Amino acid sequence: MTDFTAPCEEKIYDDDAAIAAALEHTSIPALMMSMIHMSGDPALMDADIKPGMAFMGEIQGFLSAEQQSEIRQQALNIICAYRDRGCTLPEAPNKSIIHKMMQFIVGDEVAEEYVDMMIEDTSLYGKDERAFTWDKPVSDSDKKEFKVLVIGAGQSGILAGIRLNEAGINYTIVEKNQGIGGTWWENNYPGARVDVANHFYSYSFEPNHDWPEHYSRQPQLAAYFDRCADKYKVKQHIQFETEVISCDYLTEQAQWSVVIRKADGTESTERYHAVISAAGQLNRQKYPDIEGMDSFKGQAFHSSRWDWNLNLKGKRIAVIGTGASAFQLVPEIAKSAGHVTVYQRSPNWMFPNDRYHQSVADGKIWALKHLPYYGRWYRFLHFWMTADKTHALLFSDPNWEHKDRAISEANDFTRIMFTDYLKEQCGNDTALLEKVLPTYPPMGKRTLQDNGSWLGALKRDNVELITHSVSAINATGVTDETGAAIDVDVIVYATGFYASRFLWPMKITGKNGEDLHQQWQDDPKTNLGITTPNFPNFFCVYGPGNNLGHGGSLIFYSECQIRYILECFKTLVENKLKSIECRPEASEAYYQKFTEAADQTVWAHKGMDNWYKNKNGKVVTTSPWRLIDFWRWTKQPELSQFYLD
């Protein structure tokens, strides 16, 4: 079982001066919530000082320096009293008070429907409510005889292992890489970091109070998942450098026959009662189709296959692409490269965030470890600012007249705000502004976190931004569509992944010889992105339609999906059933609901080019739902939507 039950990691023994120094680095709204837990006095919310509306990553509630100082002094008195009585807490607030606290910390209305979900996600009552438990007595032999294969040891694969350990179910994880982390193992290019605040981008039951940065880099992220795999005894179930080649469903036996291949090329076949694909969407590199790519004599590689043996000092580098990877790596390599030429297909809207490259202060780490529930409220603060609060901005207003620039009045306000940010950074450089200012509506594709590093890099003397497509590559360099050619030493393809080729290149064959890729083609029909007709006991995590495009943490989505899948396993094992299969009518109903919602989003806007769409222009990778909706739908499988055998 997971063991996250304490309100904080450590008791307080520090003196008053040390506590006061630490408080200088805390989030005041989160600190005020901890004060209520320590004092047992919800009337603290009735005072004159109240946080403003949580917005744009602001963690201090838009409070003045004087107001912050006053709250810190009040907090010091409460913390010292808590310390002096041995760090004991009064009775926990009831749900009604918790709801009031949720609204107070974000300075906004929070619908009552969110209360249970956020109590669960933040473990405010000291319990991992997503932990697996059996409803009926099940023998150890029944648990062990139910064998599960998990494909992938990224964050969702490790999570699956943690929950399967809780259930006592027999499982194996196969991972094509040498280590743990999935995308955080593979994408180790210079500057690679998460763009969701780390105190939210972590398992709900396993907070990490030692993140070195607010948006930590790849090595720290990979280390976190590796540490979780060790702590929860998942690593011993993993077969590294092993790929799944094919899965074939054996109807009579209600088992999956799986062919796996190890790094040395040897293949073997194993049988499993169920398969969980935790392979994700962003794991197969997409290279551009450019004439002459194979003729280049220098070094060329995809950003996710970074060559760390290469010394970039003084090198002439071409970076093809300006998506999230290029956005992070260009400012880093520009520091040492001789010259960097960046080829942009379309510019990005950017979200200003001063803390994007900022280290976490020691005082904040102290607060996370010592102040009761501070870390959990800090997590909720980030959730609310970056997830469902922004959901309405995705949807087109049919009465809005200016669809060429925005999809609604609120979306247009966002466009103006983001435009002002770009203008401020470009200053008098109107030529640069013209290159970097998008013409499509905000949020039409991934909005990137920025602290000035991107425009700062583009303004360097050794960096040039080209807005013409690359038309050809030869032995010595790159030619763009205007005929302009340059010689380079290195080409970096920051061109993304085959996001809509779900489970590719594995061959998955279900009932009656049904091929999954033929059934799905480029327009998958699933229920919740998790189950599919004709494929009993086969489940996807981060499958079709389960990317997050409006904010939030994919780990949250994974926790919802893994709970749903384990509940399906519970149905099978407790009732001695062999198979559970999504009914076609359930899949069709979800497909229609998904399509109707996705078609109204900014991602589907006319002319919008993003990786959320398939080749026919239909949104297939990304969820149009609020997080609260998906959480509610995945708490328990609706068994009427399945064939049970």
Secondary structure, DSSP 4 states (H G I P E B T S, - for coil): -----SSSSS-----HHHHHHHHTTS-HHHHHHHHHHHH--GGGGGSS-------TT-SSTT--HHHHHHHHHHHHHHHHHHHHTTS---PPP-HHHHHHHHHHHHTS---TTHHHHHHHHHTTTS--TTS---SS---HHHHHHSEEEEE--SHHHHHHHHHHHHHT-EEEEE-SSSSS-THHHH---TT-B-SS-TTTSS-TTS--TT-SBTT-BHHHHHHHHHHHHHHTT-GGGEE-SEEEEEEEEETTTTEEEEEEEETTS-EEEEEESEEEE---SS-SB-----BTGGG--SEEEEGGG--TT---BT-EEEEE--SHHHHHHHHHHTTTBSEEEEE-SS---EEE-TTTTPBPPHHHHHHHHHSTTHHHHHHHHHHHHHTGGGGGGGB--TT-S-TTT-SSHHHHHHHHHHHHHHHHHHTT-HHHHHHH---SPTTSSPPEEESSHHHHHHTSTTEEEE-SPEEEE-SSEEEETTS-EEE-SEEEE---B-TTSTTTT-EEE-GGG-BHHHHHTTS---BTTTB-TT-TTEEESS-TT-EESSSS-HHHHHHHHHHHHHHHHHHHHHTT---EEE-HHHHHHHHHHHHHHHTTBGGGSTT---TTB-TTS-B-SEE-S-HHHHHHHTSS--GGGEEE-
